Structure formats: structure tokens, C-alpha cells
């Protein structure tokens, strides 16, 4: 009897590619993993081909980060509730914690009365000295002018306006800033305003009105030492003649020491200025209304145009003997000495409403009634009259009003 041949190995009978399957045809875990990876790779390839791989990767990263943050937010309160122990919820663990040391209360000190004696120890006494703030000044003081001082520098030194220095020293400076000289003693007011010497017949109402203030402003100023209860009638107040009074906030017109408008047909109005006044002029050159600089230098060496300090011109820098030119066509209506501090002075009437003045000259090259043409040499720079140094004082006037030369010189 022939036995049947033994069955061959079942593994040899499995179809290719099914080595991982069991005899029942169920895929093994290894085969399932491989199939999943293949499908993922195929999906990723499809995304790559569609150009969506990078956006999907970024979206997945963002989602992962969001999940991580939410997890931390959820975990922190749980950890806090676990590790921060409340005595009420866990008395046993709370008892194991160290007991805080109580802060002792400060001892109660005895109250000491003023003047109480101390038998021992070093007492701490009240500091009775008090630093008082600087008080307002009410009195008029004096200042001696030093070499190199100017009206504006002195005003700045005492925090006053330049015109206050002039108004407080009318008899010394004559409302002329050029009259300031070394060793002069000036009155320095405590505030901006004017200084008035009481005259027989003065009335408070009239004086106050003249300076543009109220009578009470004068009476109530502490430095004036006036008693409102005994001063009497404001029209005839009990103020001795010769009394100097500060007028806080007071103002007044300056005394004119500069040249007035000098017409061609009546230049004699300038005789009050000095011997340089001229006779009447019938005709002459007429200006064009355009101007040149009267000196080679075009910058200052002294005061600027400051009408509030009664300085209505500019002081142009120059050396002794430097030329001075007429700024436009015109006729000379004043040529000579000026008694009011200008020294040698020339005034030219331009015949079109304009008038120009040239002062402190070392020499004069023109005469009264002479026609001059723009750019003509008319004199030389100097330091005559009330002058602190060599320069040309230059003024411009239009229709009787002095104007700022800076607005018209090129």
C-alpha cells in the first residue's frame, strides 16, 4: 500500500506578497502598519503635487502649538490647587508648615511737654530756625556804572526793561541811552515803571493819569510809605514836595533828543538841535525809494533799533575815518554839530517822504542845501558826541515816523 506524499510546506504554497498573512488571510500588525504608511506617503505625494504640502504642515504645527498652550492653561490651576495648601482643606499638611513670627508692636512712648527737663540721655529738640524765602524788594537802590556797561546790560542785570532805567534816571541820562557813562550813579527801581519827583501843585489824579496808572497804585506801593488814611484829598494830597515816588507799571513819552522831520522848505525847525541847521531849500534831487547801505560794514557794533528804549536807529560797525555814503538821492537839510549827543550829524531829505540821518561822524563832506546822489561820499565814521566807540548811528524816517532800517536796507 502506497502512502500519499506528505503535504508540502504551507508557506511554500502562499502566493507571493502574502508572507505576513496567516493561513486565514488576515493581515498581520506589521502588514497593517506598512499599508498605513504607504497610504500616508501616497497622500503626502498627492498634496505635494497639488502644492498643498507646506500649508498643511504649517496648519498642523499651529494646531499642535494651540493644543500645547491650552494644555498648560488647564494644568496650571490644577497644579496650584494641588500644591497651595489651604489650612481649611488640609489641616494636617498646614500644621506641618512653619509658624510665621509675629511683628512686635512699637513701645508706647511718654508724652513730653514743652520745657520738660531731661535727667539723662540726649534729647531731640525742635529746630526753631526757619529759612524764609527771599522777599520782594520795595526800595529804590543805586548802581554805579562800570566801564563796558550798556543800558540793556544793566536792565538785564536787574530784571528790568531798558526804558525803566531811562525813566528812573531822566536827570542823569536825559532819555538818551548814549548818555550812559562810567561812574554815573543810577537809580534802580524795584519794579518796571517810572520814578516821579513830587512838585508843588501836583495831584494824585493828574500824576496817575499822566503815567497811565490808578492813584491807588502809587499810594499802595509799600516803598512809597504813603498812609492812605492821612493822605487826604487826592487833588491836594499830603505829600511833601521833593518826595520821590515809584509809579509801578507807569509809562511816559520820551523826551525827543533825535532829529525831527526836517522839511526842505522849513529846515529851520532843526535849530533846536544845534548849529547844523540849514536855511530853506527851493529844489534838489529826489530819491527813488530804494536804498543802499551807508557803510562798508553791514553789522552792528552797538545798539540795535529799540524804540522802547528811545533808540530809533542802528549803530553800524566801522573804524574811525571809514567812508559814509548817502543811501538815496536827496538834499542835505542839516549838516553840522548836534547838541543832543549825536556829535557831527548829517540829515538828508529825499523829497519823497523819506529822511535819513547819519551821526557821530568824524568829518562832514557836504553842506546845507546840497543835492546828493545815491552812493555819494558824505562823511566819515567817528565817535563824536555821546558815543562809546567808533560807529555810524543811522536812522530812517518816513512821513514823520521813524522806522526800522533793517526792513529797508538790502
Backbone torsions as a table, in degrees:
resi	resn	phi	psi	omega
1	UNK	NA	129.4	-176.4
2	UNK	-97.0	126.7	179.2
3	UNK	-78.3	148.0	176.2
4	UNK	-69.4	151.5	-179.4
5	UNK	-68.3	146.1	180.0
6	UNK	-63.5	144.0	178.1
7	UNK	-61.9	138.0	178.2
8	UNK	-68.8	166.6	-179.6
9	UNK	-58.3	124.9	-179.6
10	UNK	-58.4	-28.3	-179.1
11	UNK	-64.6	-34.6	-178.1
12	UNK	-70.2	-21.6	-177.9
13	UNK	-89.1	-6.9	-179.6
14	UNK	-71.5	142.5	178.9
15	UNK	-68.1	151.8	179.1
16	UNK	-55.4	146.5	179.4
17	UNK	84.0	-1.2	-179.2
18	UNK	-116.3	31.0	-177.6
19	UNK	-67.1	-25.1	-176.7
20	UNK	-94.3	1.7	-179.6
21	UNK	-93.4	145.3	177.1
22	UNK	-80.9	171.8	-176.1
23	UNK	-59.1	-18.4	-179.2
24	UNK	-87.7	-1.8	178.6
25	UNK	83.9	15.3	180.0
26	UNK	-92.6	132.4	-178.5
27	UNK	-69.1	138.9	178.2
28	UNK	-76.5	166.6	177.2
29	UNK	-57.7	-38.4	-179.6
30	UNK	-63.4	-42.0	-178.9
31	UNK	-67.5	-37.9	178.9
32	UNK	-64.2	-40.3	179.3
33	UNK	-62.8	-42.7	-179.3
34	UNK	-64.3	-41.9	178.5
35	UNK	-62.3	-40.8	179.6
36	UNK	-63.5	-42.1	-180.0
37	UNK	-63.9	-41.6	179.9
38	UNK	-60.9	-44.0	179.8
39	UNK	-63.5	-39.3	177.8
40	UNK	-63.7	-42.7	178.8
41	UNK	-63.4	-41.5	178.8
42	UNK	-64.5	-39.6	178.4
43	UNK	-65.0	-41.9	179.9
44	UNK	-63.1	-40.2	177.3
45	UNK	-61.9	-40.2	179.4
46	UNK	-64.3	-40.4	177.4
47	UNK	-64.7	-40.3	178.6
48	UNK	-60.0	-45.3	-178.6
49	UNK	-65.3	-30.9	179.8
50	UNK	-84.5	-4.8	-179.5
51	UNK	75.0	20.6	-176.7
52	UNK	-107.1	3.4	-175.0
53	UNK	-64.6	-46.1	-175.9
54	UNK	-66.9	-45.3	177.2
55	UNK	-61.3	-38.6	-179.8
56	UNK	-65.4	-41.3	179.3
57	UNK	-62.5	-42.8	179.2
58	UNK	-65.0	-41.1	179.8
59	UNK	-63.8	-40.3	178.9
60	UNK	-64.4	-38.9	178.6
61	UNK	-64.0	-44.1	179.9
62	UNK	-62.6	-41.7	179.5
63	UNK	-64.2	-40.2	178.2
64	UNK	-62.9	-42.2	178.6
65	UNK	-64.2	-40.4	179.4
66	UNK	-62.9	-42.6	178.8
67	UNK	-62.3	-40.0	179.8
68	UNK	-63.6	-43.5	179.9
69	UNK	-65.1	-44.6	179.0
70	UNK	-62.0	-35.6	177.8
71	UNK	-65.6	-39.1	178.2
72	UNK	-66.0	-42.4	-180.0
73	UNK	-61.1	-38.9	179.0
74	UNK	-71.7	-35.4	-173.3
75	UNK	-76.8	-32.6	-174.9
76	UNK	-59.9	-49.6	178.8
77	UNK	-60.9	-34.3	179.1
78	UNK	-65.0	-42.7	178.9
79	UNK	-67.0	-39.0	179.6
80	UNK	-63.5	-44.5	180.0
81	UNK	-65.2	-27.9	-177.6
82	UNK	-79.3	-42.6	-172.6
83	UNK	-93.6	-26.1	176.8
84	UNK	-85.5	113.9	-169.3
85	UNK	-97.1	126.7	175.8
86	UNK	-92.7	132.1	178.5
87	UNK	-57.2	-31.8	-178.3
88	UNK	-74.0	-36.0	-176.9
89	UNK	-84.0	-26.9	-178.0
90	UNK	-143.1	77.9	-176.9
91	UNK	-61.6	-33.3	-176.6
92	UNK	-65.8	-47.1	179.6
93	UNK	-69.5	-36.7	179.4
94	UNK	-62.9	-34.1	-179.6
95	UNK	-68.0	-25.6	-179.2
96	UNK	-77.5	-13.1	179.6
97	UNK	-75.3	152.1	179.1
98	UNK	-66.3	145.3	179.3
99	UNK	-82.9	126.5	179.6
100	UNK	-64.1	144.1	179.7
101	UNK	-80.2	125.4	-179.5
102	UNK	-68.4	145.2	177.6
103	UNK	-85.3	123.3	-177.7
104	UNK	-69.8	146.0	176.9
105	UNK	-77.5	144.7	178.7
106	UNK	-64.4	148.2	-179.8
107	UNK	-67.2	150.8	178.4
108	UNK	-79.7	117.8	-178.3
109	UNK	-90.6	149.4	178.5
110	UNK	-72.8	152.0	175.9
111	UNK	-86.7	127.7	179.4
112	UNK	-105.1	134.7	178.0
113	UNK	-88.4	156.7	178.9
114	UNK	-59.5	133.1	179.3
115	UNK	86.8	0.4	-179.3
116	UNK	-67.8	136.9	-178.2
117	UNK	-82.8	146.5	177.8
118	UNK	-110.8	124.9	-179.2
119	UNK	-82.3	-27.1	-179.4
120	UNK	-152.8	166.2	179.2
121	UNK	82.6	178.9	-179.7
122	UNK	-109.6	112.6	-177.8
123	UNK	-75.7	153.2	173.5
124	UNK	-104.3	109.3	-175.5
125	UNK	-98.5	155.7	176.6
126	UNK	-68.4	140.8	175.9
127	UNK	-85.5	109.2	-174.1
128	UNK	-83.5	-14.4	-178.9
129	UNK	-75.0	134.8	179.8
130	UNK	-126.2	131.2	176.1
131	UNK	-84.0	113.4	-179.7
132	UNK	-86.0	142.7	175.8
133	UNK	-67.1	156.1	-179.4
134	UNK	-61.3	135.2	-176.1
135	UNK	-89.8	156.1	177.4
136	UNK	-65.5	145.0	179.4
137	UNK	-91.2	132.5	179.4
138	UNK	-114.7	-18.6	-175.6
139	UNK	-90.0	151.5	174.1
140	UNK	-81.0	131.1	178.7
141	UNK	-112.1	173.1	179.5
142	UNK	-118.6	149.6	177.6
143	UNK	-136.0	132.5	178.0
144	UNK	-93.1	124.8	-176.9
145	UNK	-66.4	133.0	178.3
146	UNK	-103.4	158.1	176.1
147	UNK	-59.3	132.8	-179.0
148	UNK	92.6	-9.4	177.5
149	UNK	-67.6	148.6	171.6
150	UNK	-127.6	162.6	178.5
151	UNK	-58.0	-41.3	-176.4
152	UNK	-72.5	-36.4	177.9
153	UNK	-66.1	-41.0	178.4
154	UNK	-65.0	-42.8	178.9
155	UNK	-60.1	-42.8	179.8
156	UNK	-66.8	-36.3	179.8
157	UNK	-59.5	-36.0	-177.3
158	UNK	-107.2	14.7	178.0
159	UNK	55.5	43.7	177.9
160	UNK	-122.3	164.7	174.4
161	UNK	-82.2	149.9	-178.3
162	UNK	-56.8	-37.7	-178.4
163	UNK	-64.8	-27.8	177.0
164	UNK	-63.6	-38.7	177.6
165	UNK	-62.9	-42.3	179.1
166	UNK	-66.3	-45.7	-176.7
167	UNK	-66.4	-28.1	-179.9
168	UNK	-83.9	-7.0	-175.3
169	UNK	-137.9	44.7	-176.4
170	UNK	-60.4	-38.5	-176.8
171	UNK	-75.3	-18.6	179.8
172	UNK	-94.7	-43.6	-174.7
173	UNK	-102.0	-17.8	178.7
174	UNK	60.2	32.1	-179.3
175	UNK	62.2	19.1	-178.3
176	UNK	-117.9	111.0	-179.4
177	UNK	-61.5	-22.3	178.7
178	UNK	-75.5	-11.3	179.7
179	UNK	-81.1	0.5	179.5
180	UNK	-70.6	124.7	-177.7
181	UNK	-133.5	151.1	176.7
182	UNK	-57.7	148.3	178.1
183	UNK	75.2	-0.2	171.7
184	UNK	-69.5	144.2	176.9
185	UNK	-103.8	118.5	-175.9
186	UNK	-107.3	146.3	170.8
187	UNK	-78.9	132.7	177.8
188	UNK	-116.1	109.9	-178.9
189	UNK	-72.8	154.5	178.2
190	UNK	-74.8	-21.4	180.0
191	UNK	-141.1	166.4	174.1
192	UNK	-67.5	137.8	-178.9
193	UNK	159.8	-155.8	-179.2
194	UNK	-123.9	169.0	-177.9
195	UNK	-127.4	122.6	-173.2
196	UNK	-122.1	132.2	174.7
197	UNK	-93.8	117.6	-174.4
198	UNK	-65.6	131.3	-179.8
199	UNK	-112.7	154.4	175.7
200	UNK	-59.2	129.4	-179.5
201	UNK	95.1	-7.9	177.1
202	UNK	-66.6	148.4	172.5
203	UNK	-124.9	147.9	-178.0
204	UNK	-61.7	-39.2	179.6
205	UNK	-63.5	-44.8	-178.6
206	UNK	-67.3	-43.8	-179.9
207	UNK	-64.7	-44.4	-179.9
208	UNK	-62.4	-42.1	-180.0
209	UNK	-65.3	-37.9	-179.8
210	UNK	-62.4	-39.0	-177.8
211	UNK	-94.7	1.9	174.7
212	UNK	75.4	32.5	178.7
213	UNK	-129.9	-177.5	175.3
214	UNK	-95.7	151.8	176.7
215	UNK	-56.4	-35.4	-179.2
216	UNK	-64.4	-28.8	178.2
217	UNK	-62.1	-34.8	179.5
218	UNK	-79.9	-45.5	-175.8
219	UNK	-65.5	-39.8	-173.4
220	UNK	-86.7	-3.6	177.7
221	UNK	-70.0	119.2	-172.5
222	UNK	-57.0	-35.0	-177.6
223	UNK	-68.3	-19.0	179.6
224	UNK	-78.7	-17.9	176.6
225	UNK	54.5	44.2	176.4
226	UNK	-100.1	138.1	-179.6
227	UNK	-100.3	111.8	-176.8
228	UNK	-64.3	-21.3	-178.9
229	UNK	-81.7	-19.9	-177.8
230	UNK	-117.7	0.3	-175.2
231	UNK	-71.6	-24.0	174.5
232	UNK	79.4	-151.0	-177.5
233	UNK	-67.3	130.2	-179.9
234	UNK	-63.1	-26.6	178.9
235	UNK	-72.8	-29.4	178.0
236	UNK	-137.2	69.7	-173.9
237	UNK	-75.0	158.3	178.3
238	UNK	-82.9	71.3	177.6
239	UNK	-123.3	118.3	-177.1
240	UNK	-64.4	138.2	174.7
241	UNK	-57.5	143.5	-178.0
242	UNK	93.8	-9.5	178.9
243	UNK	-71.2	130.1	176.8
244	UNK	-90.7	130.6	-177.4
245	UNK	-124.4	133.9	171.6
246	UNK	-79.1	133.9	177.3
247	UNK	-113.1	90.7	-177.2
248	UNK	-60.4	128.7	179.7
249	UNK	76.4	2.9	-178.6
250	UNK	-71.4	150.8	176.9
251	UNK	-139.4	156.1	174.5
252	UNK	-153.2	162.8	177.2
253	UNK	-73.3	145.9	177.5
254	UNK	-75.9	150.2	169.9
255	UNK	-71.9	128.4	-176.9
256	UNK	-74.2	117.7	176.7
257	UNK	-115.8	-4.5	177.8
258	UNK	-94.6	174.8	-177.7
259	UNK	-70.9	134.5	173.5
260	UNK	-79.7	-177.9	173.4
261	UNK	-67.4	128.0	-176.6
262	UNK	-115.4	102.1	-179.3
263	UNK	-74.0	154.9	179.9
264	UNK	-66.0	-35.8	-176.0
265	UNK	-83.2	-7.9	178.5
266	UNK	-149.5	59.5	-179.6
267	UNK	-69.2	-8.1	179.9
268	UNK	-64.8	-13.8	177.9
269	UNK	-62.8	-16.5	-178.0
270	UNK	-90.5	6.8	179.7
271	UNK	-62.5	-26.1	179.1
272	UNK	-66.2	-20.0	-178.5
273	UNK	-80.4	-26.2	-178.7
274	UNK	148.0	-171.9	-174.7
275	UNK	-73.1	-1.6	-179.5
276	UNK	-82.2	-0.6	-178.0
277	UNK	-63.6	147.4	-176.2
278	UNK	-109.3	170.2	172.9
279	UNK	-88.9	175.0	-177.7
280	UNK	-63.0	146.5	-180.0
281	UNK	-117.9	130.1	-176.3
282	UNK	-77.4	-49.0	-179.1
283	UNK	-152.0	-175.3	-178.7
284	UNK	159.5	-173.5	-176.2
285	UNK	-64.5	146.1	179.8
286	UNK	-115.7	135.9	-179.9
287	UNK	-74.9	161.6	179.4
288	UNK	-100.9	-7.7	178.6
289	UNK	85.9	6.0	173.9
290	UNK	-116.2	137.8	-167.5
291	UNK	-122.4	155.6	171.9
292	UNK	-116.1	169.0	177.2
293	UNK	-72.2	140.7	-178.4
294	UNK	-81.6	-2.9	-178.2
295	UNK	-143.6	165.6	179.7
296	UNK	-68.6	-37.5	177.8
297	UNK	-83.2	146.8	-178.3
298	UNK	-120.8	37.2	179.1
299	UNK	-143.8	167.9	-173.0
300	UNK	-86.5	155.0	169.9
301	UNK	-128.5	4.6	-178.5
302	UNK	-155.0	-128.3	-175.7
303	UNK	-76.5	149.2	173.0
304	UNK	-94.5	178.1	175.7
305	UNK	-67.3	109.3	-176.1
306	UNK	-139.8	79.3	-176.5
307	UNK	-62.1	-28.8	179.3
308	UNK	-66.8	-17.8	175.1
309	UNK	-108.3	20.4	177.5
310	UNK	60.8	34.0	174.4
311	UNK	-121.2	99.9	-169.5
312	UNK	-100.0	21.7	177.8
313	UNK	-141.9	-169.3	176.4
314	UNK	-123.7	145.6	178.8
315	UNK	-100.1	104.5	-174.9
316	UNK	-88.2	134.5	-177.4
317	UNK	-65.7	146.1	176.5
318	UNK	178.5	155.7	177.6
319	UNK	-92.5	158.3	177.4
320	UNK	-53.5	125.9	177.7
321	UNK	92.2	-8.5	177.3
322	UNK	-62.1	147.7	-175.1
323	UNK	-69.7	150.5	174.3
324	UNK	-121.6	130.1	-176.5
325	UNK	-113.4	147.4	173.8
326	UNK	-77.2	137.3	-170.3
327	UNK	-82.0	-17.5	178.9
328	UNK	-160.2	167.3	178.9
329	UNK	-61.8	149.9	178.3
330	UNK	174.2	-168.2	-179.6
331	UNK	-126.1	137.3	179.3
332	UNK	-74.2	120.6	179.4
333	UNK	-114.4	-3.4	173.0
334	UNK	-153.9	129.6	179.3
335	UNK	-151.3	103.6	-179.9
336	UNK	155.7	-160.8	-175.7
337	UNK	-75.3	142.2	176.2
338	UNK	-113.4	125.6	-175.9
339	UNK	-80.0	-2.3	-173.8
340	UNK	-105.8	23.0	173.7
341	UNK	103.8	-4.0	-178.1
342	UNK	-84.4	-14.1	-176.5
343	UNK	65.8	-144.1	177.9
344	UNK	-68.0	123.9	-170.7
345	UNK	-135.0	144.1	172.4
346	UNK	-124.4	134.4	173.1
347	UNK	-122.5	130.3	-179.5
348	UNK	-116.9	125.3	173.3
349	UNK	-94.4	123.3	-173.5
350	UNK	-91.6	-0.5	172.9
351	UNK	74.7	5.1	-179.9
352	UNK	-130.4	25.7	-178.5
353	UNK	98.0	-13.7	-178.4
354	UNK	-96.6	145.9	174.4
355	UNK	-141.4	137.8	178.4
356	UNK	-126.2	150.2	-177.3
357	UNK	-128.8	141.2	-178.8
358	UNK	-131.0	116.6	-170.7
359	UNK	-127.2	168.0	-179.2
360	UNK	66.5	27.4	-176.0
361	UNK	-70.8	146.1	173.8
362	UNK	-82.6	-24.7	177.2
363	UNK	-154.0	156.6	179.8
364	UNK	-121.2	130.6	-175.0
365	UNK	-109.4	4.6	-179.5
366	UNK	-130.2	168.8	-179.3
367	UNK	-129.3	171.9	-178.2
368	UNK	-58.1	139.8	176.4
369	UNK	77.4	-1.8	-176.6
370	UNK	-78.8	134.4	173.0
371	UNK	-79.0	137.1	178.7
372	UNK	-127.5	153.0	-176.3
373	UNK	-120.8	147.2	-174.4
374	UNK	-47.5	127.5	179.3
375	UNK	93.3	-8.3	177.4
376	UNK	-64.1	143.8	174.0
377	UNK	-74.6	123.6	-178.7
378	UNK	-117.6	-12.7	-179.3
379	UNK	180.0	-166.8	-179.0
380	UNK	-135.2	145.3	179.9
381	UNK	-65.0	143.2	179.2
382	UNK	-153.3	-155.9	-179.5
383	UNK	-144.6	39.0	-179.1
384	UNK	-81.1	159.7	-178.2
385	UNK	76.0	-151.9	178.5
386	UNK	-82.0	88.8	-176.3
387	UNK	-140.0	137.8	-179.1
388	UNK	-93.3	2.3	-179.2
389	UNK	170.5	167.1	-176.5
390	UNK	-66.0	124.6	176.3
391	UNK	-171.1	170.2	175.3
392	UNK	-109.7	119.2	172.7
393	UNK	-87.6	121.5	-173.4
394	UNK	-126.1	130.8	178.8
395	UNK	-127.2	152.8	173.9
396	UNK	-129.2	139.5	179.9
397	UNK	-133.6	138.0	176.0
398	UNK	-129.6	122.6	180.0
399	UNK	52.3	41.1	175.9
400	UNK	85.4	-0.5	-179.4
401	UNK	-115.4	128.2	178.9
402	UNK	-75.5	136.8	-175.7
403	UNK	-123.4	167.7	-178.9
404	UNK	-78.9	115.4	-178.8
405	UNK	-58.9	-28.5	-179.6
406	UNK	-59.2	-25.2	-177.5
407	UNK	-80.0	-9.2	-173.7
408	UNK	-127.2	-19.8	177.3
409	UNK	-79.9	143.9	-177.0
410	UNK	-70.9	NA	NA
